[in-house]
Amino acid sequence: MSDKELVQLAQNFYQKHKLALDFIFEQRPDWKNEAGELLKEIIDGTKGLAMVGISKKYVTFAPEAWAPIDAFNCSPMSKGSTTGHSLTFNFTITDQSIRLVLVLGPTSNDMIRAGIHSYCLDHVNVFKGTQKKLSREWSTLYSQQFLKFKEGQQDAVQNLRAEIQKEFDQFVGNELPNIQKLLEA
């Protein structure tokens, strides 16, 4: 059968079964949402952490200890913030991986923002992946590839639960205390 004949056959099949096929495609598992919900569940179950927000691409949280620190919560809504947090951790979910990033957002005081960035540059042994140059609004202060997907693995997020939990526990037990200790000093 030629390619042209296969195309015609597929188009005819689709026309006959359009409603059923459209319904099937709409019901496909959305692994990015599943990954986000799984990360949210893990964060919610971790003492000392607070969820800030969730979307299809990002799961945002911060240590509860940062709530009373004005410098970490001075992001004006006029500069694109939806929460007022100027310092948050984001899980970024892409087709290839889940990455954990500490993000410094816009602040109401550029000197505070520059000071936080400079401090992180002075401690790159803890703040791995800090951007060398402070961007105008959003800058990375810490970056870690959390999980890299193998081909087709995205469809089985629940099967990765143990691996995701293990990586998160390692971060919370080792990296996070060092980050908090330096930033809260």
Residue frames relative to the residue before (quaternion, step in Angstrom):
aa qw qx qy qz dx dy dz
M 1.0000 0.0000 0.0000 0.0000 0.00 0.00 0.00
S 0.4020 -0.7291 0.5030 0.2318 3.59 -0.85 0.94
D 0.6673 -0.4881 0.3758 0.4186 3.57 -1.31 0.29
K 0.6369 0.5359 -0.3282 0.4467 3.56 0.99 -0.82
E 0.6637 0.4953 -0.2995 0.4737 3.59 1.00 -0.83
L 0.6349 0.5237 -0.3263 0.4649 3.59 1.06 -0.75
V 0.6304 0.5253 -0.3295 0.4669 3.57 1.01 -0.80
Q 0.6687 0.4996 -0.2980 0.4630 3.56 0.89 -0.91
L 0.6411 0.5209 -0.3134 0.4684 3.58 1.00 -0.84
A 0.6627 0.4996 -0.3022 0.4689 3.59 0.94 -0.90
Q 0.6562 0.5077 -0.3137 0.4618 3.59 0.94 -0.83
N 0.6444 0.5078 -0.3178 0.4753 3.58 0.99 -0.78
F 0.6436 0.5175 -0.3170 0.4664 3.57 0.96 -0.89
Y 0.6532 0.5143 -0.3145 0.4581 3.59 0.92 -0.90
Q 0.6556 0.5164 -0.3201 0.4484 3.61 0.90 -0.88
K 0.6803 0.4883 -0.2912 0.4626 3.59 1.00 -0.79
H 0.8058 0.2441 -0.0896 0.5320 3.57 1.03 -0.78
K 0.1616 0.8503 -0.4874 0.1153 3.57 1.22 0.54
L 0.6896 0.4866 -0.2998 0.4448 3.62 0.73 -0.99
A 0.6766 0.4899 -0.2971 0.4625 3.58 0.88 -0.90
L 0.6783 0.4858 -0.2994 0.4629 3.58 0.88 -0.89
D 0.6355 0.5174 -0.3310 0.4678 3.61 0.96 -0.80
F 0.6424 0.5181 -0.3181 0.4666 3.58 0.98 -0.83
I 0.6470 0.5189 -0.3165 0.4605 3.59 0.91 -0.89
F 0.6840 0.4807 -0.2956 0.4623 3.60 0.86 -0.90
E 0.6412 0.5204 -0.3255 0.4606 3.60 1.07 -0.65
Q 0.7092 0.4619 -0.2540 0.4682 3.58 1.15 -0.57
R 0.3642 0.7333 -0.5019 0.2788 3.59 1.24 0.12
P 0.5358 -0.6074 0.4630 0.3600 3.58 -1.04 0.67
D 0.2631 -0.7405 0.5979 0.1580 3.55 -1.02 0.82
W 0.2431 -0.8337 0.4787 0.1292 3.54 0.08 1.30
K 0.6080 0.5445 -0.3760 0.4388 3.63 1.06 -0.54
N 0.6491 0.4857 -0.3183 0.4914 3.58 0.99 -0.76
E 0.6285 0.5304 -0.3303 0.4631 3.58 1.02 -0.80
A 0.6529 0.5023 -0.3146 0.4716 3.59 0.94 -0.86
G 0.6494 0.5205 -0.3117 0.4584 3.58 0.96 -0.85
E 0.6690 0.4915 -0.2969 0.4719 3.57 0.92 -0.88
L 0.6314 0.5222 -0.3286 0.4697 3.58 1.03 -0.76
L 0.6610 0.4933 -0.3043 0.4766 3.60 0.92 -0.87
K 0.6247 0.5336 -0.3313 0.4640 3.59 1.01 -0.81
E 0.6498 0.5210 -0.3058 0.4613 3.57 0.94 -0.91
I 0.6580 0.5019 -0.3049 0.4713 3.58 0.97 -0.86
I 0.6600 0.4980 -0.3051 0.4725 3.60 0.93 -0.89
D 0.6527 0.5201 -0.3116 0.4542 3.58 0.90 -0.92
G 0.7127 0.4476 -0.2481 0.4797 3.56 1.11 -0.66
T 0.6176 0.5427 -0.3398 0.4568 3.57 1.29 0.07
K 0.4218 -0.7190 0.4999 0.2350 3.55 -0.60 1.19
G 0.8058 0.3038 -0.2299 0.4533 3.55 -1.02 0.88
L 0.6838 0.4226 -0.2924 0.5180 3.59 1.28 0.01
A 0.1525 -0.7833 0.5983 0.0725 3.56 -1.14 0.69
M 0.4399 -0.6678 0.5365 0.2695 3.54 -0.97 0.90
V 0.2173 -0.7622 0.5978 0.1205 3.56 -1.08 0.81
G 0.7767 -0.2343 0.1708 0.5592 3.58 0.98 -0.80
I 0.1335 -0.7727 0.6156 0.0781 3.52 -1.32 0.32
S 0.0511 0.7499 -0.6586 0.0365 3.53 -1.13 0.80
K 0.7272 -0.4124 0.2895 0.4662 3.57 -1.24 -0.05
K 0.7687 0.3680 -0.1852 0.4893 3.59 1.04 -0.72
Y 0.8054 0.2349 -0.0960 0.5357 3.61 1.09 -0.65
V 0.0805 -0.7121 0.6926 0.0819 3.51 -1.28 0.65
T 0.0943 -0.8387 0.5361 -0.0203 3.54 -0.44 1.27
F 0.0853 0.7890 -0.6016 0.0912 3.55 -0.95 0.95
A 0.1224 -0.7711 0.6185 0.0882 3.55 -1.32 0.21
P 0.5584 -0.5633 0.4643 0.3941 3.57 -1.16 0.41
E 0.5435 -0.6257 0.4516 0.3303 3.58 -1.01 0.81
A 0.6006 0.5887 -0.3517 0.4111 3.58 1.12 -0.66
W 0.6385 0.5372 -0.3314 0.4403 3.61 1.18 -0.39
A 0.4684 0.7142 -0.4308 0.2915 3.61 1.19 -0.33
P 0.7604 0.3710 -0.2489 0.4714 3.67 0.79 -0.79
I 0.5602 0.6042 -0.3976 0.4038 3.63 1.23 -0.05
D 0.4026 -0.7643 0.4552 0.2157 3.56 -0.27 1.30
A 0.6561 0.5366 -0.3225 0.4214 3.61 0.90 -0.87
F 0.6994 0.4494 -0.2662 0.4879 3.59 1.18 -0.52
N 0.7576 0.3201 -0.1577 0.5465 3.56 1.30 -0.16
C 0.5108 0.6493 -0.4123 0.3842 3.56 0.94 0.87
S 0.3446 0.7380 -0.5015 0.2918 3.55 1.02 0.83
P 0.3084 -0.7911 0.4971 0.1787 3.59 -0.39 1.19
M 0.5666 -0.6075 0.4456 0.3337 3.54 -1.06 0.80
S 0.6195 0.5693 -0.3423 0.4182 3.60 1.09 -0.65
K 0.7019 0.4304 -0.2661 0.5012 3.60 1.25 -0.31
G 0.7214 -0.4811 0.2397 0.4366 3.57 1.16 0.50
S 0.5118 0.6333 -0.4374 0.3817 3.59 1.22 -0.03
T 0.2335 -0.7625 0.5843 0.1504 3.54 -1.07 0.72
T 0.7559 0.3830 -0.1925 0.4948 3.60 1.26 -0.30
G 0.4752 -0.6612 0.4508 0.3658 3.58 1.15 -0.48
H 0.5425 0.6052 -0.4019 0.4218 3.58 1.28 -0.21
S 0.1991 -0.7832 0.5760 0.1229 3.57 -0.92 0.87
L 0.7586 0.2299 -0.1482 0.5914 3.59 1.27 -0.22
T 0.1787 0.7874 -0.5639 0.1733 3.59 -0.49 1.21
F 0.3934 -0.6381 0.5928 0.2942 3.49 -1.35 0.29
N 0.0870 -0.7798 0.6188 0.0390 3.55 -1.03 0.84
F 0.2344 -0.6692 0.6790 0.1904 3.49 -1.11 0.77
T 0.1438 -0.7742 0.6126 0.0679 3.57 -0.76 1.05
I 0.1594 -0.8044 0.5706 0.0443 3.56 -0.62 1.18
T 0.0173 0.7892 -0.6117 0.0512 3.57 -0.64 1.17
D 0.6961 -0.4490 0.3380 0.4468 3.57 -1.27 -0.01
Q 0.7378 0.4303 -0.2271 0.4679 3.58 1.13 -0.60
S 0.8415 -0.0029 0.0745 0.5351 3.59 1.01 -0.68
I 0.3038 -0.6408 0.6454 0.2839 3.46 -1.47 -0.09
R 0.0776 -0.8037 0.5898 -0.0154 3.54 -0.73 1.13
L 0.2463 -0.7485 0.5982 0.1456 3.56 -1.04 0.80
V 0.0028 -0.8120 0.5784 -0.0785 3.55 -0.71 1.16
L 0.2561 -0.7005 0.6406 0.1829 3.55 -1.12 0.76
V 0.1112 -0.8280 0.5496 -0.0039 3.54 -0.57 1.23
L 0.2041 -0.7274 0.6449 0.1151 3.51 -1.07 0.91
G 0.1769 -0.8123 0.5519 0.0658 3.54 -0.48 1.22
P 0.7357 -0.3714 0.2916 0.4855 3.55 -1.26 -0.25
T 0.1353 -0.7776 0.6087 0.0809 3.55 -1.17 0.59
S 0.5619 -0.5893 0.4538 0.3620 3.54 -1.28 0.23
N 0.7496 0.2807 -0.1766 0.5728 3.57 1.30 -0.14
D 0.3344 -0.7843 0.4911 0.1783 3.59 -0.33 1.25
M 0.6162 0.5494 -0.3563 0.4377 3.62 1.09 -0.58
I 0.6221 0.5167 -0.3383 0.4812 3.59 1.04 -0.73
R 0.6501 0.5297 -0.3044 0.4519 3.55 0.93 -0.95
A 0.6737 0.4842 -0.2873 0.4787 3.58 0.88 -0.95
G 0.6414 0.5309 -0.3236 0.4495 3.59 1.03 -0.74
I 0.6369 0.5114 -0.3243 0.4771 3.59 0.98 -0.83
H 0.6612 0.5099 -0.3033 0.4592 3.58 0.90 -0.93
S 0.6637 0.5071 -0.2997 0.4610 3.58 0.88 -0.95
Y 0.6315 0.5380 -0.3188 0.4585 3.57 1.00 -0.85
C 0.6616 0.4984 -0.3027 0.4714 3.58 0.95 -0.85
L 0.6318 0.5219 -0.3309 0.4679 3.60 1.03 -0.73
D 0.6523 0.5091 -0.3078 0.4697 3.58 1.11 -0.65
H 0.7592 0.2955 -0.1630 0.5566 3.60 1.26 -0.32
V 0.0957 0.8495 -0.5125 0.0810 3.59 0.90 0.95
N 0.5263 0.6131 -0.4255 0.4074 3.59 1.20 -0.24
V 0.7119 0.3655 -0.2310 0.5534 3.60 1.20 -0.53
F 0.7562 0.3432 -0.1817 0.5266 3.58 0.89 -0.95
K 0.0573 -0.8373 0.5430 -0.0283 3.53 0.50 1.29
G 0.8137 0.2537 -0.1939 0.4858 3.55 -0.91 0.90
T 0.3395 0.7396 -0.5161 0.2671 3.61 1.19 0.33
Q 0.4638 -0.6611 0.5131 0.2907 3.55 -0.92 0.94
K 0.5054 -0.6735 0.4543 0.2908 3.55 -0.93 0.94
K 0.7757 0.2543 -0.1258 0.5637 3.55 1.00 -0.84
L 0.4310 -0.6883 0.5261 0.2524 3.54 -0.95 0.93
S 0.3045 -0.7528 0.5543 0.1827 3.58 -0.71 1.06
R 0.6886 -0.5095 0.3229 0.4025 3.57 -1.24 0.29
E 0.8366 0.1633 -0.0682 0.5185 3.59 0.97 -0.78
W 0.8241 0.0924 -0.0103 0.5587 3.61 0.67 -1.03
S 0.0335 0.8067 -0.5865 0.0634 3.57 -0.68 1.10
T 0.4072 -0.6980 0.5419 0.2308 3.53 -1.11 0.79
L 0.1562 -0.7959 0.5811 0.0674 3.56 -0.86 1.01
Y 0.7676 0.0484 -0.0128 0.6390 3.57 1.27 -0.41
S 0.0497 0.7974 -0.5987 0.0566 3.55 -0.98 0.83
Q 0.0529 0.7826 -0.6149 0.0814 3.52 -0.94 0.99
Q 0.3611 -0.6770 0.5845 0.2640 3.56 -0.91 0.87
F 0.2845 -0.8043 0.5092 0.1137 3.49 -0.57 1.22
L 0.7810 -0.1050 0.1194 0.6039 3.53 0.95 -0.92
K 0.1574 -0.7664 0.6166 0.0870 3.56 -0.88 0.96
F 0.3536 -0.7627 0.5067 0.1911 3.55 -0.76 1.07
K 0.3226 -0.6750 0.6248 0.2233 3.49 -1.19 0.71
E 0.7080 -0.4631 0.3159 0.4295 3.58 -1.20 0.45
G 0.8476 0.1486 -0.1395 0.4899 3.57 -0.84 1.06
Q 0.5050 0.6829 -0.4073 0.3358 3.59 1.26 -0.21
Q 0.5510 0.6378 -0.3925 0.3682 3.58 1.13 -0.57
D 0.6471 0.5529 -0.3189 0.4169 3.57 1.05 -0.72
A 0.7437 0.3563 -0.2011 0.5288 3.58 1.23 -0.29
V 0.0084 0.8483 -0.5285 0.0322 3.57 0.88 0.99
Q 0.6523 0.5251 -0.3317 0.4346 3.60 0.89 -0.87
N 0.6189 0.5393 -0.3457 0.4546 3.59 1.14 -0.59
L 0.6793 0.4763 -0.2772 0.4846 3.59 1.24 -0.42
R 0.3329 0.7916 -0.4654 0.2142 3.56 1.32 -0.03
A 0.6835 0.4887 -0.2976 0.4532 3.61 0.79 -0.97
E 0.6603 0.5032 -0.3060 0.4660 3.58 0.97 -0.83
I 0.6478 0.5039 -0.3117 0.4788 3.59 0.99 -0.85
Q 0.6542 0.5075 -0.3114 0.4664 3.59 0.92 -0.89
K 0.6402 0.5279 -0.3234 0.4548 3.61 0.96 -0.86
E 0.6680 0.4892 -0.3001 0.4737 3.62 0.89 -0.91
F 0.6597 0.5069 -0.3113 0.4592 3.57 0.96 -0.86
D 0.6461 0.5161 -0.3180 0.4638 3.58 0.93 -0.88
Q 0.6309 0.5199 -0.3304 0.4717 3.59 1.02 -0.77
F 0.6489 0.5095 -0.3145 0.4695 3.60 0.95 -0.85
V 0.6966 0.4762 -0.2735 0.4617 3.59 0.81 -1.03
G 0.7115 0.4680 -0.2609 0.4546 3.58 1.01 -0.75
N 0.8018 0.2965 -0.1300 0.5023 3.59 1.07 -0.68
E 0.7708 0.3826 -0.2044 0.4665 3.59 0.57 -1.16
L 0.6826 0.5265 -0.3028 0.4064 3.56 0.76 -1.05
P 0.6582 0.4987 -0.3511 0.4414 3.66 0.80 -0.78
N 0.6406 0.5178 -0.3252 0.4645 3.60 1.03 -0.72
I 0.6403 0.5150 -0.3150 0.4749 3.57 0.98 -0.85
Q 0.6800 0.4912 -0.2885 0.4616 3.57 0.84 -0.98
K 0.6354 0.5460 -0.3348 0.4314 3.57 0.90 -0.92
L 0.7066 0.4542 -0.2736 0.4686 3.58 0.88 -0.90
L 0.7160 0.4630 -0.2718 0.4463 3.59 0.84 -0.91
E 0.7138 0.4477 -0.2612 0.4710 3.57 1.05 -0.67
A 0.4758 0.6931 -0.4287 0.3307 3.60 1.29 -0.10
